[in-house]
């Protein structure tokens, strides 16, 4: 079964309620009177030990998992559109570039070689982007065969990028870039300028 971020968040909420219900029953109710915490453990009158630290560690892990799944694309592991919308307002650089990356002839790749190879191409595109970008740059999969990069170092220009896959298949992507604040000042404006530049580059290839 494939868990979505929403399912994990709901499961985490139910788990927290269940854990605290058990703790309340054992510690606060007549089932057991708690004693002071010693060395990370809570001892109560029945002589059993409640492992507070492992419980908190497990809850922390569940929270991290839920947060990861709500921010990430299931297929590639890149950030998703929701993360972009939440994060963009927090970025306050003097200048940045927003680039849209579109895989050329992606429908043909899916139709000819199958969706399995198409998925591999998308993951390889992400690997290539992470190789050429700076660590601080943000890579987002916005849907289908399109990625988006936010870079304060202006790593990507409007251009074609060709690269080879491990199976000797050659793939190219079209990149359209918009620069803040010279060309646009809002996210929607940047997306529009970058999208127009990307399609201009794509037409040039044809």
N, C-alpha and C positions, 0 to 999 in steps of 0.2 A: 504493500500500500504506500502511495506517495503522499507524504505529509506536506501540506501548505503551511505558510506562516500563520494563517488564521487558526488552523487546526491546532498547531503547536501552542499558540497563545492561549487558546481555550483549555487545552490539556494542562498547561502550566497553571492556569488559574484554578482548575479543579484540584490539581495536586496540592497547591498551597492551602486551599480550604481544607482538604482532607488531612494534611499534616497538622495544621493548627487545631483542627477538631480533636484529633487524637491527643495532642499535647494538652489541650484544655481538659479533656476527660481524665487524663492520668494525673495531671499536676494540680489543676484548680478544683476539680470536683472531689467528692469523698473517696474516689478510687485511689487517691494517693496524695499525701501532703509533701510538697517539695522542700528540699533542703538547699543550702547555698551551692552555687556552681563551683566546682573544683576541677582544675586542669581540663577545662573544656567540656566536662560532662555534668549532667544534672542527675542527682541521685534522689529518689523519693522513697517513701516508707516501705514499699513492697520489696525493696532491695534490687529492683531492676535498674538498668542504666539507660538513659536516653542520650544518644550521641548527637549533641547539638551541632558540633562542627561538621560532621558528615552531612547532616540534613541541610545546613546552610550552604555547604559546598555543592550539593546536588541541585538545590534550588537555583544557585547561581549559574550552574551549567545549563539548566533548562531555560533560564532567562537569556543567556548568551545564544543558545540555539534558536530560540524564538526570534530574537532580534536579527540574527543572521538571515533567517529565512524570510523575514519581512522586508529586508533590504536588498536581497540578492536575486538574480535571475536563476531559475532552477537549472537550465541547461548549461550555461557557461560559467556561472559563478561570478559574473560581472555584477555591478550594482544595477538596480532596476529603476524604472521611471519614478516610482514612489520615493526612492532615496534621493533622486535628482531634485524633485519638487521640494522635499523637506530640507535638503542640504544647500541648495543654491542661494537661498536667502541669507545663509550664515556666512557665505564667502564675501569678504570685503577687501579684495585686492585693488591696487591702483589700476591694474590692467590684467586682462585674461583673454584667452581665445577659447571659443567653443567650436568644435569640429564635429561634423556628421560624417560617418564612414559607412558607405554602402557597398556590399559585395556585388561585383559585376556578374551578370548572367547567373544569379543564384537559382532562379526558377529552372533554368536549363540543367544546372548541376543536380537539383533534386529530381527532375524528371528523367534524367539520363542515368544517374548513378544511385538514386534512391535517397530517402530522407536520412538514412543512417550516415551516409557520407556528407550530406548537407549539414548535419549536426556537427560532424567532425570539422568541417570547414569553419563553422562559426567559432568553435573552441580554438582552432588554430589562428584565426584572425585575432582573437583576444590575446593569445600568447604572443603574437607578433607585435600587437600594440603595446603590451606591457614591456616588451624588449626594447622598443624604441622610445618609450615615454619615460619621464622622470617618475620616481617613486611617489611623489606627492600628487601627480596628476590623477584625475578621477575618470574611470572608464565605466560607461553605462550602456547596457543593451536596452534600446528603446522599443524594440519589437522587430519581428521578422529577421531580416538580414541587415539591420541597421544598428550601429553603435554610435555613441556620442562620447566625446572626450572634452573635459574641461581642464585647461592647462594654464598656469600662471607664467610658464616659461615659453609659451607659444611654440611648442614642439612640432605641431603639424601645420602645413600650409595646404591650400587648395591644390590638389595634385592627384595623379594616379600612383598607386603603389602595387608592384607585382611581387609575389613571393611563391616559393615552391613548398608543397606539402611533402610529408614523408613518403607518400605513395607516388612521387614524381609528377603529381598533378600541379599545374600552374594556375594560380588564382590571382585576380587583381581586384583592388578596391578603389572606389572613387571617394575622394575626401573634399568636403566643402567646409571652409573655415570662416568664422566671423569674429571680429576683434572688438572687445569692450574696452573703453567706451567710444572708440573712434567710429565704429560702424553701427552700433546699437547699444542701448542702455538697459533693456529689460530682457528677461529670459525668452519671452515670445518673439521679440524682435531679433535676438541673436539666432534663434532657431530658424526663423524665416530667411535671414541673410545667408546662414550656413547652408540651408537646404537649397536655396537658389544657386549658390556657388557649386554645390555638389552636383546638381543636375547639369549645370554648364560644363563641368569637367566630364561628366558621363557622356554627354552629347559629343564632346570633342573626341572621345575614344571611338565612337561609332563612325 
